[in-house]
Amino acid sequence: MTAHIHAIGTAVPDHDVHQLFIDWAGNRLEGRDRALFLRMAGRAGIERRHSVLPRQAGGGTPIERGGFYGDRMPPTSERMRSYAREAPELALAAIDDLAARVPINGITHLVVASCTGFVAPGIDQIIARRLGLDGSIERTLVGFMGCYAAVAALRVAHHIARSDPQARILVVTVELCSLHMQDTTALESLLAQLQFADGAAAALVSAEPGGIAIDRFFAATLPDSEDLIRWDIGDEGFVMHLSGEVPARIGQALDTPEMRRAILGNRTAQEIPSWAVHAGGRSILDAVEHGLGLSANALAASRDVLRRYGNMSSSTLLFALAALMADTAAIDGIAVAFGPGLAAEGFAITSI
């Protein structure tokens, strides 16, 4: 029995804050640090990033007086109230986009992944209630796993579909990274914050053939890498620690037989035409391309997602898969994401 993704819906807020953040962060730096930040921002491969934080009534931005970040850095409690209010709305927008692509009646299971907020009753319960799903629906919440959480959510759906041929599983990822901006003048932290954005995705998974088949899930952790990506809960939001060493360590790992075997299976990278790689940043995509010896356009879908939306944590991989599914070419490839650990997780994809 094989699980299939029948369609993917996506959603981002309508507030583009990318240039706003560049201006804000650039003004916090001086001299060589400022010049380096602006140079890296220009080379990031990102044109837009979206936030659920609203414009003020008079058109003011979230960083101006009266805005979310205008008067002080809000405590984690206030950020979580915003998450509880905004995350379900963005998730439901992605589900609406999914419903425009494929019927989503008869949902039996709901799997939700999110690492940018906590609320109880959980966001899975909120979504189920808003969709009018029966109270007995089986729910799974994948929390705080970071950028590869979409893989974990789809792996759960994969196992459900294989064990219950009648199951219709709704998989949702929703991330509000913009709720966790940090008051810092540290260059590495500002460069990390430069990548992240808000977004949600929803997928319908079942054992019924159609869309793309997902199989051969894999997970591999790089040795001595646990401090390279961390996501700590602080008094003023969740603090991302993203080491500048990450791309180089990924590139080195991809040069080892063990990592190549985990990701590629029994094939060579050149035998695999379709790639959905988590768009964690331009340098990470470059590391994957060079580390596996891929062609210059192999990661086109992932680079386009990065350009248009930035890094939306767990939602990003589903955006890349949606881009592949929208193409008319047959799909035969690999989906992979990198996240805390430092670990690589993914699966094989094949169009039906």
C-alpha positions in Angstrom: 0.0 0.0 0.0 1.3 3.4 -1.0 0.3 6.9 0.2 -0.5 9.6 -2.3 -0.6 13.4 -2.1 -3.6 14.4 -4.2 -3.1 18.1 -4.1 -1.5 20.9 -2.0 -3.0 24.3 -1.1 -0.9 27.2 0.1 -1.5 30.6 1.7 0.6 33.6 2.8 -0.5 36.8 4.5 -0.9 39.9 2.2 1.7 42.0 4.2 5.1 41.9 2.5 7.7 42.9 5.2 11.0 41.9 3.5 12.3 45.4 2.7 10.9 46.7 6.0 13.1 44.2 7.9 16.1 45.0 5.8 15.8 48.7 6.6 15.2 48.1 10.3 18.1 45.6 10.7 20.4 47.7 8.6 19.9 50.7 10.7 20.9 48.7 13.8 24.3 48.0 12.4 27.3 50.1 11.7 30.4 50.0 9.5 31.5 46.7 8.1 28.7 44.8 9.8 26.1 47.0 8.1 27.8 46.7 4.7 28.0 42.9 5.0 24.4 42.6 6.1 23.2 44.7 3.2 25.4 42.8 0.8 24.1 39.4 2.1 20.5 40.7 1.9 21.0 41.6 -1.7 22.4 38.1 -2.4 19.8 36.2 -0.3 17.7 35.2 -3.3 14.6 36.6 -1.5 12.3 39.3 -3.0 9.3 39.0 -0.7 8.5 37.7 2.8 5.0 37.9 4.3 3.8 38.5 7.9 0.5 38.2 9.7 1.3 41.3 11.6 -1.1 44.0 10.3 -0.5 47.5 9.1 -1.7 50.0 11.5 -5.0 51.9 10.9 -3.1 54.9 9.6 -0.9 52.7 7.4 2.0 52.5 9.9 4.2 49.5 10.1 4.6 46.9 12.9 7.9 48.5 13.9 6.5 52.0 14.2 5.0 53.5 17.4 1.8 51.7 18.2 2.8 48.6 16.1 3.4 45.1 17.4 7.2 45.9 17.7 6.9 49.6 17.8 7.0 50.4 21.5 8.9 47.4 22.9 9.7 43.8 22.2 6.5 42.0 23.3 6.7 39.1 25.8 6.3 35.6 24.7 2.8 35.5 26.2 1.6 38.3 23.8 3.2 36.6 20.9 1.4 33.4 21.7 -1.9 35.3 21.9 -1.3 36.5 18.3 -0.4 33.0 17.3 -3.6 31.6 18.7 -5.6 34.2 16.8 -3.7 34.3 13.5 -2.4 30.7 12.9 -5.8 29.1 12.5 -6.9 31.8 10.0 -3.8 31.3 7.8 -4.2 27.5 8.1 -7.8 27.7 7.0 -6.8 29.9 4.0 -4.5 27.1 2.9 -7.2 24.6 3.4 -9.6 26.7 1.3 -6.9 26.8 -1.5 -6.7 23.0 -1.2 -10.5 22.6 -1.4 -10.4 24.6 -4.7 -8.1 22.0 -6.2 -9.6 18.7 -4.9 -12.7 17.7 -2.9 -11.8 17.4 0.8 -15.0 15.8 2.1 -14.8 12.7 4.2 -11.7 13.7 6.2 -11.0 11.0 8.7 -7.6 12.2 10.1 -6.0 15.5 10.7 -2.2 16.0 11.1 -0.9 19.5 11.9 2.7 20.6 12.1 3.8 23.9 13.6 6.8 25.1 15.6 6.2 28.8 16.0 3.5 28.7 18.7 1.7 26.9 21.4 -2.0 27.0 22.3 -4.3 24.6 24.1 -6.9 23.4 23.0 -4.4 22.8 20.2 -4.4 24.4 16.8 -5.5 21.0 15.5 -8.6 21.1 17.6 -9.3 24.7 16.5 -8.9 23.8 12.8 -11.1 20.7 13.2 -13.8 22.7 14.9 -13.7 25.5 12.4 -14.0 22.9 9.6 -17.0 21.3 11.3 -15.3 17.9 11.5 -16.7 15.3 13.7 -15.4 15.4 17.3 -14.2 11.8 17.0 -11.7 12.7 14.1 -8.3 11.4 14.9 -5.8 14.2 15.3 -2.0 14.4 15.5 0.0 17.5 16.3 3.6 17.6 15.3 5.2 20.4 17.4 8.5 22.2 17.6 10.4 20.1 15.1 11.3 23.0 12.9 11.9 23.0 9.1 11.6 19.3 8.5 8.3 19.0 10.4 6.4 18.6 7.1 8.3 15.4 6.5 7.2 14.1 9.9 3.6 15.1 9.3 3.5 13.4 5.9 5.2 10.3 7.4 2.3 10.1 9.9 -0.1 10.4 7.0 1.8 7.8 5.1 1.6 5.3 7.9 -2.2 6.0 8.4 -2.9 5.6 4.7 -1.0 2.3 4.5 -2.8 0.9 7.5 -6.3 2.1 6.6 -7.1 2.2 2.8 -10.3 4.2 3.5 -8.5 7.0 5.4 -8.5 10.5 4.0 -5.9 12.5 5.8 -5.7 16.3 5.9 -2.1 17.4 6.5 -1.6 21.1 7.5 1.6 23.1 8.2 1.4 26.6 9.6 4.2 28.9 10.7 4.2 32.5 12.0 7.9 33.2 12.1 7.4 36.9 12.1 6.1 36.7 15.7 9.6 36.0 16.9 11.7 39.0 15.8 14.5 39.7 18.2 16.0 42.9 19.5 19.6 42.4 18.7 22.6 43.9 17.0 24.3 40.6 16.4 25.0 40.2 12.7 24.5 36.4 12.6 21.1 36.7 14.4 19.9 39.4 12.0 21.1 37.4 9.0 19.1 34.4 10.3 16.0 36.5 10.9 16.4 37.8 7.3 15.4 34.3 6.0 12.1 33.7 7.8 8.5 34.4 7.0 4.9 33.3 7.6 3.0 30.7 5.5 0.7 27.7 5.6 0.1 24.7 3.4 -2.5 21.9 3.3 -2.4 18.5 1.6 -4.8 15.7 1.1 -3.3 12.3 1.5 -4.8 8.8 1.0 -4.1 5.4 -0.3 -6.2 6.0 -3.4 -3.8 6.4 -6.5 -3.5 10.0 -7.8 -1.3 13.0 -7.6 2.2 11.9 -6.4 3.1 8.8 -4.5 5.3 9.2 -1.4 7.5 6.4 -0.1 11.0 5.5 1.2 11.1 8.0 4.0 14.5 8.6 5.4 16.2 10.5 8.3 19.9 11.1 8.9 21.6 13.2 11.5 25.0 14.9 10.9 27.5 14.0 13.7 28.4 16.7 16.2 26.0 19.2 14.8 23.4 19.7 17.5 24.4 23.3 18.2 24.2 24.5 14.6 20.5 25.0 14.5 18.6 25.6 17.7 15.2 27.1 18.5 15.0 28.2 22.2 12.0 29.6 24.0 12.9 33.0 25.5 11.0 35.6 27.5 10.6 37.7 24.3 9.6 35.0 21.8 11.4 32.0 20.3 15.1 32.6 19.6 16.5 31.1 16.5 20.2 30.1 16.5 21.3 29.4 12.9 25.0 29.0 12.6 26.8 30.3 9.5 28.5 26.9 9.4 25.3 25.1 8.4 25.7 25.2 4.6 29.3 24.0 4.7 28.4 21.2 7.0 25.5 20.1 4.8 27.9 20.2 1.8 30.4 18.1 3.6 27.8 15.6 4.7 26.5 15.2 1.2 29.9 14.1 0.1 29.8 11.1 2.4 28.5 7.7 1.2 26.3 7.3 4.2 24.4 10.5 3.6 24.2 10.0 -0.1 22.8 6.5 0.4 20.2 7.8 2.9 18.9 10.5 0.5 19.4 8.9 -2.9 18.7 5.2 -2.1 20.3 3.1 -4.8 20.4 5.8 -7.4 22.9 8.6 -8.3 21.9 12.2 -8.0 22.1 12.6 -11.7 19.5 9.8 -12.3 17.0 11.8 -10.3 15.2 14.6 -12.3 12.8 16.0 -9.7 13.9 17.8 -6.5 11.9 19.5 -3.8 14.4 20.9 -1.3 13.4 22.9 1.7 14.4 26.5 0.8 16.2 27.3 4.0 18.3 29.9 2.3 20.2 30.5 -0.9 23.4 29.1 0.6 21.7 25.9 1.8 20.3 25.4 -1.7 23.7 26.1 -3.2 25.2 23.5 -0.8 22.8 20.8 -1.9 23.3 21.6 -5.5 27.0 21.5 -5.3 27.2 18.7 -2.8 25.2 16.4 -5.0 26.5 17.7 -8.3 23.1 18.7 -9.5 22.4 20.7 -12.7 22.0 24.5 -12.4 18.2 24.3 -12.8 17.6 21.2 -10.7 16.4 23.3 -7.7 14.4 25.8 -9.7 11.2 25.1 -7.8 12.8 25.6 -4.4 14.7 28.7 -5.5 11.4 30.2 -6.8 9.7 29.5 -3.4 12.6 31.2 -1.6 12.4 34.2 -3.9 8.7 34.7 -3.6 8.1 33.7 0.1 11.4 33.2 2.0 11.8 30.4 4.6 8.4 29.5 6.1 9.9 26.8 8.3 7.8 23.6 8.0 5.5 25.0 5.3 8.3 25.6 2.8 8.8 22.1 1.6 5.1 21.7 0.8 5.3 24.9 -1.2 8.1 23.4 -3.2 6.1 20.2 -3.7 3.1 22.2 -4.8 5.3 24.0 -7.4 6.5 20.6 -8.8 2.9 19.3 -8.9 1.8 22.4 -10.9 4.4 21.6 -13.6 3.3 19.4 -16.4 6.5 17.3 -16.3 6.4 13.9 -14.7 7.7 13.8 -11.2 10.4 11.3 -10.2 12.6 12.4 -7.4 13.3 13.4 -3.8 11.9 15.8 -1.2 14.3 16.7 1.6 14.5 19.3 4.4 17.2 20.2 6.9 16.5 21.2 10.5 17.5 21.1 14.1 19.8 18.3 15.0 21.4 19.0 12.4 19.3 16.4 10.5 18.1 15.7 7.0 14.7 14.1 6.6 12.7 13.4 3.4 11.1 10.9 1.1 10.8 9.7 -2.5 8.2 11.2 -4.8 6.7 9.8 -8.0 3.8 11.2 -10.1 1.0 8.8 -11.0 
